[in-house]
Amino acid sequence: MQNFKESERATIDTRIQAVTRPKISKDQVVVVATGFLGLFSIVGIMFYGLPFFYDFWVKDFNWSRATVTSGNAVGKIIVGALGFLAGWIIDKSGPRRLMMFGILMGGLSLIGLSQMNGLWQFYAFYILGSLGYTCSGPLPNQVLISRWFDQSRGKAMGVAYLGIAVGGMIVPFVAKWLNIQLGWRDALMILGFAMIAISLPILFILKENPATSVLTKEEAAKPVALSSILKKRSFYLLALGSVFSIASVSGTVQNLKLYFSLDLHYTQERSANLLSFVLFSSLLGRLLVGWLADRLPKKTVMMLISLLVACSLPLLSFTDTFFAINLFAFIFGICLGGDYMIIPLMAADLFGVKLLGRIMGLILTADGFADAFSPILVGWVRDVTGSYMNGFYILMIFALISIASISMLKANKKDS
């Protein structure tokens, strides 16, 4: 009799969970699809696709490794200060129109790079690309998804961020084929037009704000001032941890093609295969981190990511070992998948979503400088010392600094 009652109670509990489990609406599907397609283009194609062309520019224009990696830095430095402005616009007016503008700028930047003949054009079109990245990249998509999702925010962010991995995984093969058939200039032009065609149409049907609010009780009851958040120690610890985490990842990924093709003398095909394997692993990383972020303290997840980055980089020194290089690609790919998306999830839990655009605008501006200078630092160390590994070891130290910073954050109530 007691077993029957327990069984009946379990059945009732299951039915209650089924009824109360949040359902995904059509509008939420569009939001995630918008994030997937936008990140596929503005990050997957532009950010991860452009390094495929670095060695062609070294050979055709006789530029140094530091020069070909400096375009990203110049663009991020000049446009970086606009991150807060973009966040303010998103908080006040919504992200849709800003994202439309950004997609157009990103596509035009690749088209412009396909026609460049001098260094000033190289920098001008990288600046245009950075503007597109700021307006339609991670920042607006992070805020958009955080507004529409609460309980399943990690999973939704993970699925949207798959667009980066899919774009980055496909582009090396597409770029290689287009380069063989048409040359690098036409390959870049086609990729630029593809960015616009892939990402722009869905923005016309996107709804920016959900009918029901996901604001915390504190946010709903009274206005939250940005100045109060900027007084919190947790904001600066998160920003510091984010900066060094991004530096360790960006400095690595932006130099991998140069390291593989020019230093290790891998063929274009083998280099493309390894880069695609990194991005394939990041598919698993985004899903895994999204799943873990809904279940574990987010600071634990972020520290784990940086620890794996630090452990993976020494594997690049085993150049004659096929297993070691592929193990690096797998581990680093997992980290690459989760590194960028865990930061807004932590920010949303620590500070809420009402001012998330401005908060992430500030953090991403700082990240932009790390994103900009870290690849140049690694390229400069290679040019001076003749070894990429010295630069990679510096990036390993950056990852450890990130761990130390995030370890000092107190767990949010949602994580406890």
N, C-alpha and C positions, 0 to 999 in steps of 0.2 A: 504494500500500500504506500509505504514511504517512497519507494523507488518510483512508483507511478506519479506521485505528487512532484517529485524532483524532476521527472521527465517532462511532466506537464508545464512546470514552471520554466524549464529550459526552453520549451517550445514557445511559450509566451514571450520570454526574453528575446528570443530570436526574431519573432514577429515585430516586436517593438523596435528592435534595432533596424530591421528592414524598413519600417515606416519612417523612423527618425533619421536614417542615413541620408545625408544631403545628396540630392539629385543634380546632375549636371544639365544646365539649361542650354538651349540653342545659342543664346547670346554668349554664354561662357565658352562654348565650343568655338565660336567665332573669335573670341578673345585669345584663346590658346593658339588657334590657327594663325591669327594675325602675328602673334609673337613668334611662332615657328617660322613663318615665311619671311618676316622682317629680319629676324636674326640669321636665317639662312643666307640672306643676301648681304646685309650690311656688315655682318661679322664673318659668316662662313665663307663668302666669296671674297670680300674686300680685305678683311684682316688676315685670314688664313690663306687666301688665294694669292695675294700679292707676293709673299715671300718666294713663291714658285718662280717668279720672274727676276729675282735679285741677281742670280748668276749671269743671266743674259745681259743685264745692265752693266755688271762688272766687266764683261768681255766686250760689249759693243761700245760703251762710253768710256772705258778705262777708269771707272770709278772704284774707290776702295770699298771694303766691306763696311767700314764705319759710315761711308757716304750713303750707300744704298739702304742702310737701316735707319738713316737720320731723317728721312721724309716723314715717317711716323712721329718722330720726336718734334720736329718743327710744327707739324700740324696740330699735335696735342698741346704744345706750349701756347701757340697763338690762339687756338680755339678753346683751350681748356677753361679759361676764365668764364666762358659762356655757359659752363655746366650748371652753375647756380641759377642763371637766368632761365635756362631751359627748364630746370626743376620748378622755378616759380611759375612759369607759363603753364606747365602741366598741372600744378596744384590749383591754379586759378581758372584755366580755360579748358583743360583736358589735353590729352596727347595727340589726338587724331590729325589735326591740321599740321602740327609740328612734324609728325611722322611722315606725312605726305611730302613735305618740303625736304626732309632728310633723305628719303629714298631717292628723290630726283637728284639731289646734290651728290649722293654716293655713286649713282650710276654715271653721272656726268664726269665725275672725277676719274673713273676708269677709262671712259672714252677719251678724256683729255690726255691721260698718261699714254694711251696708245699712239698719240700723235706727237709726243714730246721729242725735242732734239737738244735740249739744254737743261742745265741744272736749275735755272730759275723756273722753268715750266714744271719740272719734277716737284719742286717745293710748292708751287702754286696749286697744283692739282691734288697734292697730298693735303694741303690746307682745306681745300674744298671737300675732300673725302672725310677729314676729321669733323667738319661741320655736319656732314651727313650722318656720321657716327653718333655725334652728340644729340642730334635731333631725332633720330629714328632707331638708335641702337639699344643697348641694355637699359638705359635710364627710363625712357617712356614705357618700355615693355614691362620692366619690373614694377613700376607704379601701377600700370594698367592691370596686371595680374593680381597684385596685392589688393587692389580695390574690389576685384570680383570674387576672390577666393579667401576663405578664412581657414577652415579645418583642413582642407586638402591643398593648401597653398604650395607646399613643397612639391607635391606630385605635379600640380599644374605648371609650376615654374620649370620642373624637370622636363616635362613633355615639350614645352615651348622652346627650351634651350637645346632640345635635340636638333633644332634647325641649324644651330651653329655647327654641330658635329656632322650632320648630313651634308651641309654645304661645303665644309672644309674637307670632308672625305671624298666628295665627288669631284671638286674643282681641280685637284692635281691631275686626275686622269683626263678630265675634259680639257684642261689647259694644255696638257702634254699633247693630246690628239690635235687640238686646234693649232698648236705651235708647229707641229709636224706638217699639217696640211696647209696652213696659211701664214705662219710666222707669229712672233710674239705680239706684234702690233695689232693685227686683226683679231688675235685671240683675246686681247684685253678689250677691244672695242665690242666684241660680241658679248663678253661677260658683263660689260657695263649696261648694254641694252637689256640683257637677261635679268639683271637686278631689278630694273624698273618694271619689267613685264611680270615678274614673279610676285613682287611685294606690294605694288601700288593698288591693284584692283580691289582687294579685300578690304582696304581701308574705307572704301565708300559705303560699306554695309556695317561697319563697326559701330557699336554703341559704347560710349566712353564710360558711363557711370551706371552701376547696378541700381535696380529699384530699391533693394534693401541695403542698408549701410553695414559695413564691417568695422566701423569705428569702435574703439574700446569705450567702456563706460566713462572713463576719464575724459576722452576726447569729445564724446557726445554731450557730457554735462557742462563742460566749460572749454573755452578756446585754449589751445596749446600754443604757447609762444616759442618761436625758434630760439630765442635768447635763452630760454630755460633749458633747452636741450644742449645748447652750446656750453652751458656751465657744468654739464655732467662729465665726470671722468670717463664714463663708459663710451661716450662719443669719440673721444680722442684715442682711447685704447682700440676701439673698433677701426677707426681710420688708420692708425699706425699698423695694426695687424693686416688690414686690407692692403695698404701700400706695399708692404714687404712681401706679402703673398703674391700680389699681382706682378711685382718686379721679378720674382723668382720664376714665375710661369712665362711671362711675356719675354723676358730675356732669353729663355730657352727656345721657345717655339719660333721666335723671329730669326734665330740663327741656325736652326736645324738643317734647312736646305743647303745653306752655305757650307756647313760643317760636313754634311754627307757628300755633296757633289764636288767641292773644291779641295777639302782637306783629306777626306777618306777616299776620294776619287770613285765614288759609287756612280753607276750609270744613272741617267735621268729616270729610267724605269724603276730601278731599285730605290732611288731617293723618293720618287712619287709613291711607291708601295709602302715605304716606311712611314711617310707622312700620313698616308691614308689609314694605316694601321693605328697610328696615334689618334686620329679623329674617330676611327671606328671604336676604339677603346673608350673614347670620351662619351660615346652613346651610352655605354653601360654605366659610365661614371655619373652622367646626369640623372639617369633613372635611379641609380643606387643612392646618390646623395639626396635626391628628392624624397625617396622613401625613408631614408634614415632621418632626414630633417623633420619629418612629421612624427618621429618616434623617440629620438634621442636629443639630449641638449645640443643645441646648434653650435655652441662653442667647442664641444667635443668633436663634432663632425669637421669643423673648420681646422682645428688643430691636427686632426688625423690626416686631412688633405695635405697640409704643409709638411707634415712628417714624411709622408710618402714621396713628396717632391724631393725633399732632402736626401732620402734614401735612394731615389732613382738616378740622380745625376751622376754619381760615381760610376755607374754602369756604362756610361758613354766612353770611359777610358779603355774599355775592353773591345778595341776596334777589330780585333781578329776573331772575336767570338760571336758567331751568329746568334746564339741563344741570348747572350747578354744584351745585345743591341735590341733584339725583339722584346726582351723582358723589360728593358727601359721603355720602349714604345708603349707597351701594355700598361705598366704602372703609371707612367707620366700621363698617358691618355686618360686614365681613370681620374687623376687629379685635375687635369685640364677640364674635364667635364663638370666637375663640381666646384671648382675654385671661384669662378665669377658669380655663380648663382647662389652660393651660400651667404654671400655678403648682404644682399638685400633682404633675404629671409631673416637674418640676424637683426638688421636694422628695423624691420617691420615689427618684430617681437619686442625689441628694446624700446622703441620710440613711437610705435603706432603707425598708421597709414595716412593720417590727415596731412602731415607735413613731409611725407616720405619723398616727394619729388625734390624738395629743397635739401633735405638731409642727404639723399643719395647724390644730388647734384654736387654738393660739397665733397662728399667722399669720392665720387667718381672723378672730380677735378683733381684731387690729390692722387688718385690712382692713375690718372692720365699722365701725370709727370713721371710716375714710376714706369708706366707702360712705354713712355717715350725714351727715357734715359737708360733704362736697363738694357735694351738691345744694343744701343750705341756703346755702352760700357763694355759689354761682352765683345763686340766687334773691335773696339779700340784695344782691349787687352790682347786679342788675337793678333792684331796688326803689330803690336809692340813686342809681344813675347814669342809669337810664332805658334802659340798653342791656344786652342779653344778651351781646353780643360781648366786652365787657370780662371777664366771667366765663369765657367760652370761651377767651380768651387765657391766663388764669391756668391753666386745665386743660391747655393746650398746654405750659406750663412744667412742670407736674406730670409730663407724659409724658416730657419730656426728662430730668428728675431720675431717673425710673425707668430710662431707658437708661443713665445714668451709673452708677447703683448696680449694675445687672446686668452691666455691662461689666467690673466689678472681680471678678466671680466667676471662679474657675478652672474650666475644663471638667472635667466628671466623666469617669472612665475609660470609662463606657459611651458617652459622647459622642465620645470621641477615636478 
